[in-house]
């Protein structure tokens, strides 16, 4: 059943249907102009009421008597107008001929340019006879004879009953032949017959190959444009734009078939290589950069919070992502990973999943995918992807405060970078190693950062009285809820901490307060429980005394 449905769709909508819009363009255009002209006509005829003067009754009687004679009536205001050399049209009045008596040449304008194709109906003088010949073979002559029999002068004779019977038989024969033709046409449409003719003559195949070459040329131009954009942004170190065009090229290659884009695998392999270089280029030190700026850049790439994010750092500007739906990106990448076959593609997808999971604060999954990326890159012996994957592992370890693991992985990364022969990358990784050793993980906690900043502000206040007032103000701010508290540290949001109320604070309220769950857990034991505990303690002590006495004796 499915095969029959596909066959029907191919016959009606596929390549077998041909190009009716192109082949019948002139006929369709003429009909469209005609339809447009018809739509401009008024929906109703305007009736003009003429006011007649009142006449005498005698004149009316005479007029009625004159109208008794029945003779043919002709319009008095009818005039003859020549439209062309052959045709002539009679026009009654100007108001009656505005929309009715106009030839097609009046409302169908000529084509501005010569149309290279002509309608297929011109190949045959009579399309009906041509189709009848195709389906009925030699019987089409009988169909033509029966169709024209009513116009034959020999069909009428004085015997009316015989002539009527003869006409009835011709009509029935014509209907039978027409029915047989329609049944055959339903089974094999006329355009399918023309399609088979074109296939047998190899003309259709030649036209299809020409069109396929045009489409291939167009698609190749678009793929080259996207690939050149990636190379351009990589050279200009526009990481964000380069990653956007990598995603566009990947989607473009997924949509296009291999028949349309034969070099699809080549484009994808080059794209994966460029993606590895884009991520590697982010691990660099700008010449003339201060030591503090280098440390801030490295801490930012590790995902650690900073007191002030550098606004002029070129790498930080490219790393910052705004309005990215990472859950959607993870789902899309997982679907691609299930369909992936090439090791280069699998390595790239593992790296992307590790990067997305690190942004979503899922370090376990991020570390797993980063290790898989390193394993695949070792199989391929691709040093750049290996460095990118190992650096992601270092980043996850730093986010989890695993200093020793981060240092061990970074040492291996430095060795691989030396094998690669990239001195700038090796310098950057060595600086990262120094930053890891001196990094203070306490700064990651927001409360401690705020406490340090408050102490620093209070120390900067010169008079002792103002210093006490500042400390008292900070204590007042710490009591207020986090939603109403102003953070003294940009980038760090204060959080509410649950503190147990003291007994004196609870006694101040006249309203009944609910018990804390912690107090309910530490409830006083009943007397029975106390007696059981004391009996157990006595037994334990008695057994110990017996043991001592045994050793003394």
ZALO-845560 format. One record per residue (C-alpha): residue in three letters; x, y, z. Coordinates in steps of 0.25 Angstrom, whole numbers, padded with zeros to 4 digits, always signed. Last residue first. Layout:
<gugus>
AlaXYZ...
</gugus>
This chain:
<gugus>
Unk+0174-0052+0364Unk+0177-0038+0359Unk+0173-0042+0344Unk+0160-0048+0348Unk+0157-0036+0357Unk+0159-0026+0346Unk+0150-0034+0337Unk+0139-0035+0348Unk+0140-0020+0349Unk+0138-0018+0334Unk+0125-0027+0334Unk+0120-0019+0346Unk+0122-0006+0338Unk+0115-0011+0326Unk+0103-0016+0334Unk+0102-0003+0342Unk+0102+0005+0328Unk+0091-0004+0322Unk+0082-0002+0335Unk+0084+0013+0334Unk+0080+0013+0319Unk+0067+0005+0322Unk+0063+0014+0334Unk+0065+0026+0325Unk+0056+0020+0314Unk+0045+0017+0324Unk+0046+0031+0329Unk+0044+0038+0316Unk+0055+0044+0308Unk+0056+0059+0306Unk+0054+0064+0292Unk+0066+0067+0283Unk+0059+0064+0270Unk+0048+0074+0273Unk+0058+0084+0276Unk+0064+0083+0262Unk+0050+0083+0256Unk+0048+0097+0262Unk+0035+0098+0271Unk+0025+0108+0266Unk+0023+0122+0272Unk+0011+0125+0281Unk+0010+0140+0280Unk+0014+0149+0292Unk+0028+0151+0286Unk+0040+0154+0295Unk+0042+0140+0300Unk+0047+0135+0286Unk+0058+0146+0286Unk+0062+0142+0300Unk+0063+0127+0296Unk+0072+0130+0284Unk+0067+0129+0270Unk+0074+0119+0261Unk+0080+0125+0249Unk+0077+0121+0235Unk+0086+0129+0225Unk+0079+0138+0214Unk+0088+0140+0202Unk+0096+0152+0197Unk+0099+0152+0182Unk+0113+0154+0177Unk+0116+0161+0164Unk+0119+0174+0170Unk+0123+0173+0185Unk+0116+0183+0195Unk+0103+0176+0192Unk+0091+0184+0196Unk+0081+0176+0204Unk+0066+0176+0202Unk+0065+0163+0195Unk+0075+0157+0204Unk+0067+0159+0216Unk+0072+0169+0227Unk+0081+0165+0238Unk+0094+0166+0230Unk+0090+0180+0227Unk+0089+0184+0242Unk+0103+0178+0244Unk+0109+0186+0232Unk+0103+0199+0238Unk+0109+0196+0252Unk+0123+0194+0245Unk+0121+0207+0237Unk+0117+0215+0250Unk+0129+0209+0257Unk+0138+0214+0246Unk+0131+0227+0246Unk+0135+0229+0261Unk+0149+0224+0258Unk+0152+0235+0248Unk+0159+0230+0235Unk+0150+0220+0228Unk+0159+0211+0220Unk+0158+0200+0230Unk+0143+0200+0230Unk+0143+0198+0215Unk+0154+0186+0216Unk+0146+0180+0227Unk+0133+0181+0218Unk+0140+0175+0206Unk+0146+0163+0214Unk+0132+0160+0220Unk+0126+0161+0206Unk+0136+0151+0200Unk+0133+0142+0212Unk+0118+0142+0209Unk+0120+0139+0194Unk+0128+0127+0195Unk+0137+0126+0183Unk+0147+0135+0190Unk+0150+0124+0199Unk+0156+0116+0187Unk+0169+0125+0187Unk+0177+0122+0175Unk+0192+0123+0177Unk+0195+0109+0172Unk+0185+0109+0161Unk+0190+0123+0156Unk+0204+0117+0155Unk+0199+0106+0147Unk+0191+0115+0138Unk+0204+0123+0135Unk+0210+0110+0131Unk+0198+0107+0122Unk+0200+0121+0115Unk+0215+0120+0113Unk+0212+0106+0106Unk+0201+0112+0097Unk+0211+0123+0093Unk+0222+0113+0090Unk+0213+0104+0081Unk+0222+0092+0077Unk+0211+0081+0078Unk+0220+0072+0086Unk+0222+0084+0096Unk+0207+0086+0096Unk+0206+0071+0100Unk+0215+0073+0112Unk+0208+0085+0117Unk+0195+0077+0116Unk+0201+0066+0125Unk+0205+0076+0135Unk+0191+0082+0134Unk+0185+0069+0138Unk+0193+0068+0150Unk+0191+0082+0155Unk+0176+0081+0153Unk+0175+0068+0161Unk+0183+0075+0172Unk+0174+0087+0173Unk+0161+0080+0173Unk+0152+0093+0177Unk+0140+0087+0169Unk+0141+0099+0159Unk+0156+0097+0158Unk+0154+0082+0155Unk+0144+0086+0144Unk+0154+0095+0138Unk+0165+0085+0138Unk+0156+0075+0131Unk+0153+0085+0121Unk+0168+0088+0119Unk+0170+0073+0116Unk+0159+0073+0105Unk+0165+0085+0098Unk+0179+0079+0099Unk+0174+0066+0093Unk+0167+0073+0082Unk+0179+0080+0078Unk+0188+0068+0079Unk+0180+0059+0069Unk+0186+0045+0070Unk+0173+0040+0065Unk+0172+0030+0076Unk+0178+0040+0086Unk+0167+0050+0081Unk+0156+0039+0084Unk+0162+0037+0098Unk+0163+0052+0101Unk+0148+0055+0097Unk+0144+0043+0105Unk+0151+0050+0117Unk+0144+0063+0114Unk+0130+0056+0113Unk+0132+0050+0127Unk+0137+0063+0133Unk+0125+0070+0128Unk+0116+0060+0133Unk+0122+0061+0147Unk+0123+0076+0147Unk+0108+0079+0145Unk+0108+0094+0147Unk+0100+0098+0134Unk+0113+0104+0128Unk+0121+0092+0131Unk+0110+0083+0124Unk+0111+0092+0111Unk+0126+0091+0110Unk+0126+0076+0113Unk+0115+0074+0102Unk+0123+0082+0092Unk+0136+0074+0094Unk+0129+0061+0093Unk+0122+0066+0080Unk+0136+0070+0074Unk+0142+0057+0078Unk+0130+0049+0071Unk+0131+0058+0059Unk+0146+0055+0057Unk+0143+0040+0060Unk+0133+0039+0048Unk+0120+0032+0051Unk+0111+0041+0058Unk+0096+0038+0059Unk+0095+0037+0074Unk+0105+0049+0076Unk+0096+0058+0067Unk+0084+0055+0076Unk+0092+0058+0089Unk+0097+0071+0082Unk+0082+0075+0080Unk+0078+0072+0095Unk+0091+0079+0100Unk+0088+0091+0092Unk+0073+0092+0097Unk+0078+0091+0111Unk+0089+0102+0109Unk+0078+0112+0104Unk+0088+0124+0102Unk+0083+0138+0105Unk+0097+0143+0107Unk+0111+0137+0106Unk+0124+0143+0111Unk+0135+0135+0105Unk+0138+0145+0093Unk+0138+0157+0102Unk+0147+0150+0112Unk+0157+0147+0101Unk+0158+0162+0096Unk+0160+0167+0110Unk+0154+0182+0111Unk+0143+0179+0121Unk+0151+0172+0131Unk+0141+0165+0141Unk+0143+0172+0155Unk+0143+0164+0168Unk+0144+0151+0160Unk+0137+0138+0160Unk+0144+0125+0156Unk+0140+0119+0142Unk+0154+0114+0139Unk+0154+0124+0127Unk+0151+0135+0137Unk+0163+0131+0146Unk+0172+0131+0134Unk+0167+0145+0129Unk+0169+0151+0143Unk+0183+0145+0144Unk+0187+0151+0131Unk+0181+0164+0135Unk+0189+0164+0148Unk+0202+0161+0141Unk+0200+0172+0131Unk+0198+0170+0116Unk+0208+0176+0106Unk+0206+0164+0097Unk+0193+0157+0098Unk+0194+0143+0105Unk+0187+0131+0098Unk+0177+0120+0101Unk+0165+0125+0093Unk+0173+0121+0080Unk+0172+0106+0084Unk+0156+0107+0084Unk+0157+0113+0070Unk+0167+0103+0065Unk+0159+0091+0069Unk+0147+0097+0062Unk+0155+0099+0049Unk+0159+0085+0049Unk+0144+0081+0051Unk+0140+0090+0039Unk+0151+0084+0030Unk+0145+0070+0033Unk+0131+0075+0031Unk+0134+0082+0017Unk+0141+0069+0012Unk+0129+0060+0017Unk+0120+0069+0009Unk+0128+0069-0004Unk+0116+0062-0012Unk+0107+0074-0008Unk+0094+0072-0016Unk+0095+0056-0017Unk+0100+0056-0003Unk+0087+0062+0002Unk+0087+0076+0008Unk+0080+0078+0022Unk+0091+0073+0031Unk+0102+0081+0023Unk+0095+0094+0025Unk+0093+0091+0040Unk+0108+0088+0042Unk+0111+0101+0034Unk+0102+0109+0042Unk+0108+0103+0055Unk+0122+0107+0050Unk+0117+0120+0046Unk+0113+0123+0061Unk+0126+0118+0066Unk+0134+0127+0057Unk+0125+0139+0062Unk+0128+0136+0076Unk+0143+0134+0074Unk+0146+0147+0066Unk+0161+0145+0066Unk+0162+0152+0053Unk+0169+0140+0046Unk+0158+0131+0053Unk+0147+0141+0048Unk+0152+0140+0033Unk+0154+0125+0034Unk+0140+0123+0039Unk+0134+0133+0028Unk+0142+0125+0017Unk+0135+0112+0022Unk+0121+0119+0021Unk+0124+0125+0007Unk+0129+0112+0002Unk+0117+0104+0006Unk+0108+0115-0001Unk+0116+0114-0014Unk+0115+0098-0013Unk+0100+0099-0012Unk+0099+0108-0024Unk+0108+0099-0032Unk+0101+0087-0028Unk+0088+0093-0032Unk+0093+0096-0046Unk+0099+0083-0048Unk+0086+0076-0043Unk+0078+0085-0053Unk+0087+0080-0065Unk+0086+0066-0060Unk+0071+0066-0060Unk+0071+0072-0074Unk+0079+0061-0079Unk+0071+0050-0072Unk+0058+0056-0078Unk+0064+0055-0092Unk+0068+0041-0091Unk+0058+0037-0102Unk+0052+0026-0093Unk+0051+0035-0081Unk+0044+0046-0089Unk+0034+0036-0095Unk+0032+0031-0081Unk+0029+0045-0076Unk+0019+0047-0087Unk+0011+0035-0083Unk+0012+0039-0069Unk+0006+0053-0073Unk-0005+0046-0080Unk-0009+0039-0067Unk-0009+0023-0067Unk-0020+0017-0059Unk-0029+0029-0059Unk-0026+0031-0074Unk-0030+0016-0077Unk-0043+0018-0070Unk-0045+0032-0077Unk-0043+0026-0090Unk-0053+0014-0088Unk-0063+0025-0083Unk-0061+0033-0096Unk-0063+0020-0104Unk-0076+0017-0097Unk-0081+0031-0098Unk-0079+0032-0113Unk-0086+0019-0115Unk-0098+0023-0107Unk-0099+0037-0115Unk-0098+0030-0128Unk-0109+0020-0124Unk-0118+0032-0120Unk-0115+0039-0133Unk-0119+0027-0141Unk-0132+0025-0133Unk-0136+0040-0135Unk-0133+0038-0150Unk-0142+0025-0150Unk-0153+0032-0143Unk-0152+0045-0152Unk-0153+0037-0165Unk-0152+0049-0174Unk-0137+0048-0172Unk-0127+0055-0164Unk-0113+0048-0162Unk-0109+0050-0176Unk-0106+0065-0174Unk-0095+0061-0164Unk-0094+0070-0152Unk-0100+0059-0143Unk-0089+0050-0148Unk-0077+0058-0143Unk-0076+0052-0130Unk-0078+0038-0135Unk-0068+0040-0146Unk-0058+0045-0136Unk-0060+0033-0127Unk-0059+0023-0139Unk-0045+0030-0143Unk-0041+0028-0128Unk-0044+0013-0129Unk-0030+0012-0136Unk-0022+0014-0123Unk-0032+0016-0112Unk-0023+0022-0101Unk-0012+0030-0110Unk-0021+0033-0121Unk-0032+0039-0112Unk-0021+0047-0106Unk-0017+0053-0119Unk-0031+0055-0123Unk-0034+0063-0111Unk-0021+0071-0113Unk-0025+0076-0127Unk-0014+0082-0135Unk-0003+0076-0127Unk+0011+0081-0124Unk+0004+0095-0121Unk-0003+0089-0109Unk+0011+0088-0102Unk+0011+0103-0099Unk+0024+0110-0104Unk+0037+0113-0097Unk+0047+0124-0099Unk+0037+0135-0095Unk+0041+0148-0103Unk+0042+0160-0094Unk+0032+0170-0091Unk+0020+0161-0093Unk+0008+0167-0100Unk-0003+0173-0091Unk-0016+0165-0090Unk-0028+0175-0088Unk-0030+0181-0102Unk-0024+0169-0110Unk-0034+0160-0103Unk-0045+0167-0110Unk-0055+0177-0103Unk-0070+0177-0105Unk-0075+0175-0091Unk-0068+0184-0081Unk-0070+0199-0086Unk-0079+0195-0097Unk-0093+0198-0091Unk-0089+0212-0086Unk-0083+0215-0100Unk-0096+0211-0107Unk-0100+0200-0117Unk-0087+0195-0122Unk-0087+0185-0134Unk-0074+0177-0135Unk-0065+0175-0147Unk-0054+0164-0149Unk-0045+0162-0161Unk-0036+0175-0162Unk-0038+0179-0148Unk-0047+0186-0139Unk-0057+0193-0149Unk-0069+0199-0143Unk-0083+0198-0148Unk-0094+0206-0141Unk-0107+0202-0134Unk-0115+0214-0130Unk-0128+0210-0136Unk-0129+0196-0130Unk-0137+0186-0139Unk-0151+0181-0136Unk-0157+0170-0144Unk-0172+0173-0147Unk-0185+0171-0139Unk-0196+0181-0142Unk-0203+0184-0129Unk-0193+0195-0125Unk-0200+0205-0134Unk-0213+0204-0126Unk-0205+0206-0113Unk-0199+0219-0119Unk-0212+0224-0123Unk-0218+0222-0109Unk-0206+0228-0102Unk-0207+0240-0111Unk-0222+0242-0107Unk-0218+0241-0092Unk-0209+0253-0093Unk-0194+0252-0090Unk-0186+0253-0077Unk-0172+0255-0080Unk-0163+0243-0077Unk-0152+0243-0067Unk-0142+0232-0071Unk-0137+0222-0061Unk-0124+0216-0064Unk-0122+0202-0059Unk-0108+0199-0056Unk-0105+0184-0058Unk-0100+0176-0046Unk-0087+0171-0041Unk-0079+0181-0048Unk-0068+0176-0057Unk-0054+0177-0051Unk-0054+0162-0048Unk-0056+0159-0063Unk-0043+0166-0066Unk-0035+0159-0056Unk-0041+0146-0061Unk-0036+0149-0075Unk-0023+0154-0070Unk-0021+0140-0063Unk-0026+0132-0075Unk-0016+0139-0084Unk-0005+0137-0074Unk-0009+0122-0072Unk-0009+0120-0087Unk+0005+0127-0089Unk+0011+0119-0078Unk+0006+0105-0082Unk+0020+0099-0083Unk+0026+0107-0071Unk+0014+0105-0062Unk+0012+0090-0066Unk+0026+0086-0063Unk+0027+0071-0063Unk+0017+0062-0055Unk+0028+0051-0055Unk+0037+0059-0046Unk+0028+0058-0034Unk+0015+0063-0030Unk+0004+0055-0037Unk+0012+0043-0042Unk+0022+0043-0031Unk+0010+0044-0021Unk+0003+0032-0027Unk+0016+0024-0027Unk+0018+0027-0013Unk+0004+0023-0009Unk+0005+0010-0017Unk+0018+0007-0010Unk+0011+0009+0004Unk+0000+0000+0000
</gugus>
